[in-house]
């Protein structure tokens, strides 16, 4: 009978029951999505704007007048005032133009008196060295063809002199 009682109790759901074993759920780690530098910059910018605008009332006050509007002056009086202001500005600009012209003419005369071309005097030794090195390299066969050129064509030499020394153009007769 004991067995049948146990079976009956078991069938009815009675008797000692063991609690069901707790199933452990695996922990899901939440991985934060990495933000791009642009997104980080935008977030920081929004925070900064909110911080700066925290004490500012963004709604205009309707009780107070926001702008002062001047009443326009009568036609002739206003027109005379504008003409006098423009005349003063015009005279100031003419005075500046006169000073600028005087400065330019002084500069031009000083360069003309010191030989005309200050910068060409500095490049003359460089140009002489360019011509000398080219002639020397042709004589020593240090050229792309690896050929000694000991015959000089004067027309080519004179053209190169005019190119390196522009002041020789006025002496050209060929």
Backbone torsions as a table, in degrees:
resi	resn	phi	psi	omega
1	UNK	NA	-31.9	-179.4
2	UNK	-60.6	-39.5	-179.9
3	UNK	-69.9	-40.7	179.6
4	UNK	-67.5	-36.5	176.3
5	UNK	-62.1	-43.5	179.5
6	UNK	-63.3	-39.4	-179.7
7	UNK	-69.6	-37.6	179.2
8	UNK	-67.2	-46.7	178.2
9	UNK	-60.7	-38.6	-180.0
10	UNK	-67.0	-40.1	179.9
11	UNK	-68.9	-36.1	179.7
12	UNK	-78.4	-11.5	-179.2
13	UNK	88.6	16.0	179.6
14	UNK	-96.1	-175.0	177.7
15	UNK	85.9	-165.4	-178.3
16	UNK	-79.2	126.3	176.5
17	UNK	-118.1	138.6	174.6
18	UNK	-91.9	139.5	-179.6
19	UNK	-66.1	144.6	-179.6
20	UNK	-64.0	144.5	-178.9
21	UNK	-67.2	134.3	-179.5
22	UNK	-72.5	128.7	178.9
23	UNK	-89.0	123.0	-179.9
24	UNK	-82.1	128.4	176.4
25	UNK	-87.4	136.4	178.0
26	UNK	-67.2	138.7	-180.0
27	UNK	-70.6	130.1	178.3
28	UNK	-98.3	116.9	179.3
29	UNK	-84.2	127.8	179.4
30	UNK	-84.6	117.9	179.7
31	UNK	-95.7	121.7	179.5
32	UNK	-73.5	137.0	178.8
33	UNK	-72.8	128.8	178.8
34	UNK	-70.8	138.3	-177.8
35	UNK	-97.5	143.8	177.6
36	UNK	-74.6	160.2	178.7
37	UNK	-58.3	-32.0	179.3
38	UNK	-67.3	-41.6	179.6
39	UNK	-66.0	-41.9	178.3
40	UNK	-61.9	-41.7	179.5
41	UNK	-63.1	-42.6	179.5
42	UNK	-63.8	-41.8	179.8
43	UNK	-64.1	-44.5	178.9
44	UNK	-63.6	-38.5	179.8
45	UNK	-65.2	-42.1	178.6
46	UNK	-63.5	-42.0	178.3
47	UNK	-63.0	-41.2	-179.1
48	UNK	-65.7	-41.7	178.9
49	UNK	-63.8	-44.4	178.7
50	UNK	-62.5	-39.2	178.6
51	UNK	-64.1	-43.5	-178.4
52	UNK	-70.8	-34.2	-176.9
53	UNK	-91.9	5.7	-176.5
54	UNK	-63.0	-35.0	-177.9
55	UNK	-100.0	9.8	-175.6
56	UNK	-104.7	132.4	175.8
57	UNK	-86.3	116.9	-175.3
58	UNK	-86.2	-8.9	178.9
59	UNK	-93.9	128.9	-179.6
60	UNK	-67.9	147.9	178.5
61	UNK	-84.2	125.8	-176.7
62	UNK	-88.6	-18.1	-178.3
63	UNK	-69.8	-39.7	-175.9
64	UNK	-90.4	152.0	176.0
65	UNK	-84.6	125.5	-173.7
66	UNK	-78.9	-36.6	-177.2
67	UNK	-124.1	142.1	174.1
68	UNK	-93.2	126.1	-179.4
69	UNK	-107.4	121.4	178.5
70	UNK	-79.9	142.9	175.9
71	UNK	-75.4	131.1	-179.7
72	UNK	-63.8	141.7	178.4
73	UNK	-76.5	165.8	-180.0
74	UNK	-65.0	151.9	-171.9
75	UNK	-50.6	-56.5	-173.3
76	UNK	-70.7	-41.6	-179.2
77	UNK	-63.3	-45.6	-179.6
78	UNK	-64.9	-40.8	-179.3
79	UNK	-64.2	-42.1	177.8
80	UNK	-63.6	-39.2	179.2
81	UNK	-64.2	-42.8	179.9
82	UNK	-66.1	-40.0	179.2
83	UNK	-64.2	-40.1	179.7
84	UNK	-67.4	-39.6	177.2
85	UNK	-63.0	-43.9	179.2
86	UNK	-66.0	-35.9	178.0
87	UNK	-64.2	-41.2	178.2
88	UNK	-63.4	-43.6	178.8
89	UNK	-64.7	-39.1	179.0
90	UNK	-63.0	-43.0	179.1
91	UNK	-64.5	-40.3	178.4
92	UNK	-62.8	-42.1	179.1
93	UNK	-66.7	-37.1	177.3
94	UNK	-65.3	-38.3	178.1
95	UNK	-64.6	-42.3	177.5
96	UNK	-62.7	-39.4	179.1
97	UNK	-63.9	-41.4	178.4
98	UNK	-62.6	-42.2	178.7
99	UNK	-64.2	-43.0	-179.6
100	UNK	-63.9	-41.7	178.1
101	UNK	-63.0	-42.1	179.7
102	UNK	-63.9	-43.0	178.2
103	UNK	-63.0	-42.0	-179.9
104	UNK	-64.7	-43.4	-179.0
105	UNK	-65.8	-37.3	176.5
106	UNK	-62.8	-43.5	179.8
107	UNK	-64.4	-42.9	-179.8
108	UNK	-63.2	-44.3	179.7
109	UNK	-66.1	-37.5	-179.6
110	UNK	-67.3	-36.3	177.9
111	UNK	-73.0	-36.1	178.9
112	UNK	-67.2	-37.7	-179.1
113	UNK	-72.6	-25.8	-177.3
114	UNK	-95.4	26.3	176.4
115	UNK	107.6	-3.1	175.3
116	UNK	85.2	-62.2	-175.6
117	UNK	-111.2	93.2	-179.7
118	UNK	-67.7	-42.2	-176.6
119	UNK	-70.0	-30.5	179.8
120	UNK	-70.0	-30.1	177.2
121	UNK	-65.1	-30.0	179.2
122	UNK	-76.6	-27.4	-176.5
123	UNK	-94.7	-6.2	-178.7
124	UNK	-59.5	-49.1	179.4
125	UNK	-61.1	-36.4	178.6
126	UNK	-65.0	-42.5	-179.6
127	UNK	-67.5	-36.7	176.6
128	UNK	-63.0	-43.0	179.1
129	UNK	-65.0	-37.0	177.1
130	UNK	-60.6	-49.2	-179.5
131	UNK	-63.9	-44.8	179.9
132	UNK	-60.8	-45.8	-179.2
133	UNK	-64.6	-36.7	178.7
134	UNK	-66.6	-44.3	178.4
135	UNK	-64.4	-42.1	-179.7
136	UNK	-65.6	-40.9	178.7
137	UNK	-65.1	-36.2	176.8
138	UNK	-67.9	-34.8	178.9
139	UNK	-71.7	-35.8	-178.0
140	UNK	-91.7	5.0	179.6
141	UNK	65.6	30.5	173.8
142	UNK	-93.7	59.1	179.7
143	UNK	-131.8	170.4	-177.3
144	UNK	-59.5	-29.4	-178.0
145	UNK	-85.3	-11.8	-176.1
146	UNK	55.4	44.3	-178.3
147	UNK	-125.2	139.9	178.4
148	UNK	-80.3	124.8	175.7
149	UNK	-110.7	103.8	178.4
150	UNK	-106.7	0.1	175.7
151	UNK	-103.2	128.8	-178.0
152	UNK	-109.2	129.6	174.2
153	UNK	-90.1	117.0	-173.0
154	UNK	-63.1	-36.7	-179.3
155	UNK	-60.1	-44.4	178.3
156	UNK	-65.1	-40.0	179.4
157	UNK	-65.1	-43.4	178.9
158	UNK	-65.7	-39.4	177.2
159	UNK	-62.8	-40.1	178.9
160	UNK	-68.8	-36.6	175.6
161	UNK	-61.7	-41.6	179.0
162	UNK	-66.9	-32.6	179.0
163	UNK	-71.5	-41.7	-178.5
164	UNK	-78.1	-31.4	-178.4
165	UNK	-125.1	89.1	-173.9
166	UNK	-59.7	-25.5	-179.0
167	UNK	-68.0	-14.1	178.9
168	UNK	-76.5	-11.8	179.3
169	UNK	-58.5	-36.7	-176.1
170	UNK	-73.3	-11.1	178.6
171	UNK	-100.7	1.3	-176.6
172	UNK	-68.0	132.8	178.3
173	UNK	-125.5	-1.9	-178.2
174	UNK	-104.6	NA	NA
